[in-house]
Amino acid sequence: MAGLSTTLACSSLLLSLFLLFSSFSAEAKDILVGGKAGAWKVPSSQSDSLNAWAESTRFRVGDSLVWKYDGAKDSVLQVTKEDYVSCNTTNPITQYKDGNTKVELDRPGPFYFVSGVKGNCEKGQKFIVVVLTPRHRYDISPAPSPAEFDGPAVPPTSSASSFKGGLVVGLGLLASGLLF
């Protein structure tokens, strides 16, 4: 019975550490568009496109995109998918002209941005940001109490959150086996 208590204690400790680190990684952040000032421009090649940058970057609800550009020469338009595809700049959702634009990503899903300068969108000065659906931080089932334990722990497979809980319990069992 002492082995079971140790296993459950390890599982609880690992679960607590997992939840603690998960909450830190989910903090909102300001993300500089293109990763550098001056990236809001007509790309010189397809690989220089902001879509290539956006595809390699994770965006979460609460993050903010930050543009650094010359507001006297350009602007940022948030547009619909249809206007993005057709490079229609006549009816933006929102228009920014200040040169130091900050847009909060307030929901999961795609956001579409194009340049407000005539012809720049057609030359590739546009990009799509896809915001991930927020994770539910405390959706992991707690480890069973000793009274509920009837046999070996088997990770559930019905959902991702159950899998994470099973993984944490499994890691706890593995750690206790290695440590004791």
C-alpha positions as CSV (number, residue, x, y, z in Angstrom):
1,M,0.0,0.0,0.0
2,A,3.0,2.3,0.6
3,G,3.9,2.0,-3.1
4,L,0.4,3.1,-4.1
5,S,0.7,6.2,-1.8
6,T,4.1,7.1,-3.3
7,T,2.7,6.6,-6.8
8,L,-0.3,8.8,-6.1
9,A,1.9,11.5,-4.5
10,C,4.3,11.5,-7.5
11,S,1.3,11.7,-9.8
12,S,-0.2,14.6,-7.9
13,L,3.2,16.4,-7.9
14,L,3.6,16.0,-11.6
15,L,0.1,17.1,-12.3
16,S,0.6,20.2,-10.2
17,L,3.8,21.0,-12.1
18,F,2.2,20.4,-15.4
19,L,-0.7,22.8,-14.6
20,L,1.7,25.4,-13.3
21,F,3.9,25.4,-16.4
22,S,0.8,25.3,-18.7
23,S,-0.5,28.5,-17.1
24,F,2.8,30.3,-17.7
25,S,3.0,29.4,-21.4
26,A,-0.5,30.6,-22.0
27,E,0.2,34.3,-21.1
28,A,-0.7,36.8,-23.8
29,K,2.2,38.5,-25.6
30,D,2.9,41.3,-28.1
31,I,4.1,39.8,-31.4
32,L,6.0,42.0,-33.8
33,V,4.7,41.4,-37.3
34,G,7.3,39.6,-39.4
35,G,9.5,39.4,-36.3
36,K,11.2,42.8,-37.0
37,A,10.4,46.5,-37.6
38,G,9.8,47.3,-41.2
39,A,8.5,43.9,-42.2
40,W,5.2,45.4,-43.3
41,K,6.2,45.9,-47.0
42,V,5.8,44.3,-50.4
43,P,7.7,41.0,-50.2
44,S,10.7,40.6,-52.5
45,S,9.8,36.8,-52.9
46,Q,7.3,34.2,-51.9
47,S,9.6,33.1,-49.1
48,D,9.8,36.7,-47.9
49,S,5.9,36.7,-47.5
50,L,4.4,37.5,-44.1
51,N,2.3,34.4,-44.6
52,A,5.4,32.2,-44.4
53,W,6.2,33.9,-41.1
54,A,2.7,33.6,-39.8
55,E,2.5,29.9,-40.6
56,S,5.6,29.3,-38.4
57,T,4.3,31.4,-35.5
58,R,1.7,30.3,-32.8
59,F,-1.0,32.9,-32.1
60,R,-3.2,32.6,-29.0
61,V,-6.3,34.5,-28.0
62,G,-5.2,37.6,-26.1
63,D,-1.9,38.0,-28.0
64,S,-1.5,41.3,-29.9
65,L,0.0,41.9,-33.3
66,V,2.3,44.9,-33.5
67,W,3.2,46.6,-36.8
68,K,6.1,49.1,-37.1
69,Y,5.9,51.1,-40.4
70,D,5.9,54.6,-41.8
71,G,2.3,55.7,-41.3
72,A,2.6,58.5,-43.9
73,K,3.3,55.9,-46.6
74,D,1.3,52.8,-45.6
75,S,-1.6,51.5,-43.5
76,V,-2.9,48.2,-42.2
77,L,-6.4,47.1,-43.0
78,Q,-8.2,44.2,-41.3
79,V,-10.6,42.7,-43.9
80,T,-12.9,39.8,-44.5
81,K,-11.7,36.6,-46.2
82,E,-13.4,37.6,-49.4
83,D,-11.7,41.0,-49.4
84,Y,-8.4,39.4,-48.6
85,V,-8.7,37.0,-51.6
86,S,-9.7,39.8,-54.0
87,C,-7.5,42.5,-52.5
88,N,-10.5,44.7,-52.0
89,T,-9.5,47.6,-49.8
90,T,-12.7,49.7,-50.1
91,N,-14.6,48.2,-47.1
92,P,-12.1,47.2,-44.3
93,I,-13.3,45.9,-40.9
94,T,-10.8,48.3,-39.4
95,Q,-8.1,50.6,-40.8
96,Y,-4.9,51.7,-39.0
97,K,-2.6,54.5,-40.2
98,D,-0.5,55.4,-37.2
99,G,2.7,53.5,-38.0
100,N,2.7,51.8,-34.6
101,T,-0.4,49.6,-34.9
102,K,-1.4,47.1,-32.2
103,V,-4.3,44.7,-32.8
104,E,-5.4,42.3,-30.1
105,L,-6.3,38.8,-31.3
106,D,-9.5,38.5,-29.3
107,R,-11.0,35.3,-30.7
108,P,-9.8,32.0,-32.2
109,G,-9.8,31.6,-35.9
110,P,-8.4,33.5,-38.9
111,F,-7.7,37.2,-39.1
112,Y,-7.0,38.8,-42.5
113,F,-4.7,41.8,-43.1
114,V,-3.8,43.7,-46.2
115,S,-1.9,46.9,-47.0
116,G,-4.0,50.0,-47.6
117,V,-1.8,51.2,-50.4
118,K,-3.3,50.7,-53.8
119,G,-1.7,47.8,-55.6
120,N,0.4,46.5,-52.6
121,C,-2.0,43.7,-51.7
122,E,-1.8,42.4,-55.3
123,K,2.0,42.4,-54.9
124,G,1.8,40.2,-51.8
125,Q,1.6,42.7,-48.9
126,K,-1.0,40.8,-47.0
127,F,-1.2,37.9,-44.6
128,I,-3.5,35.6,-42.6
129,V,-3.1,34.9,-38.9
130,V,-4.8,31.8,-37.5
131,V,-5.4,32.1,-33.7
132,L,-5.5,28.8,-31.8
133,T,-8.5,27.8,-29.8
134,P,-7.7,28.5,-26.1
135,R,-6.8,25.5,-24.0
136,H,-8.8,24.8,-20.9
137,R,-6.3,24.9,-18.1
138,Y,-8.0,22.8,-15.5
139,D,-9.6,20.1,-17.6
140,I,-7.4,17.3,-16.4
141,S,-9.1,14.8,-14.1
142,P,-7.4,14.5,-10.7
143,A,-5.6,11.2,-9.8
144,P,-7.9,8.7,-8.2
145,S,-7.9,8.4,-4.4
146,P,-6.5,5.2,-2.9
147,A,-10.0,4.0,-2.2
148,E,-10.9,4.3,-6.0
149,F,-7.8,2.4,-7.1
150,D,-8.7,-1.1,-8.4
151,G,-5.7,-2.0,-10.5
152,P,-3.1,-0.6,-12.9
153,A,-3.7,2.9,-14.3
154,V,-4.6,2.9,-18.0
155,P,-4.6,6.2,-19.8
156,P,-8.1,7.0,-21.2
157,T,-8.4,7.6,-24.9
158,S,-11.7,9.4,-25.2
159,S,-10.4,12.9,-25.5
160,A,-7.2,15.0,-25.6
161,S,-7.7,16.3,-22.0
162,S,-8.2,12.8,-20.7
163,F,-5.1,11.7,-22.6
164,K,-3.1,14.4,-20.9
165,G,-4.4,13.3,-17.5
166,G,-3.5,9.7,-18.3
167,L,-0.1,10.7,-19.5
168,V,0.6,12.6,-16.3
169,V,-0.5,9.6,-14.2
170,G,1.6,7.3,-16.4
171,L,4.7,9.6,-16.0
172,G,4.1,9.5,-12.3
173,L,4.0,5.7,-12.3
174,L,7.2,5.6,-14.4
175,A,9.0,8.1,-12.2
176,S,8.1,6.2,-9.0
177,G,9.3,3.0,-10.6
178,L,12.6,4.6,-11.5
179,L,13.1,6.4,-8.2
180,F,12.1,3.6,-5.9
